[in-house]
Amino acid sequence: MTGKTTNKFSPEIRALAVRMVLDLESEHTSRWAAATSISGKIGCSTHTLMDWVKKADVGAGRTPGVPAEMVAKLKALERENRELRQANEILRKASAYFEVAEQGGRPKT
């Protein structure tokens, strides 16, 4: 797994760059050519800018896929579900432990 990357560009700059690529796409031979032109001006790689454009397309519903907001929400829900399962397991074990102790027996460890 790679280390955490820094976000050198603010969301506003990213949105502006994406808008520029989409607006200038018709003036270039391809979207890639438009992204190459814009990426040099803002100081990011063309691949990075194209990733931003693809994410914007998905978020706007222009291309199929799961929007970033939904991915983040799903991850948060999965994390919460995992934490609740762990809490339930701890409570189940504690309940069994105290039930045995209340009956005067030695709990199994």
Secondary structure, 3 states (H helix, E strand, C coil): CCCCCCCCCCHHHHHHHHHHHHHHHHHCCCHHHHHHHHHHHHCCCHHHHHHHHHHHHHHHCCCCCCCHHHHHHHHHHHHHHHHHHHHHHHHHHHHHHHHHHHCCCCCCC
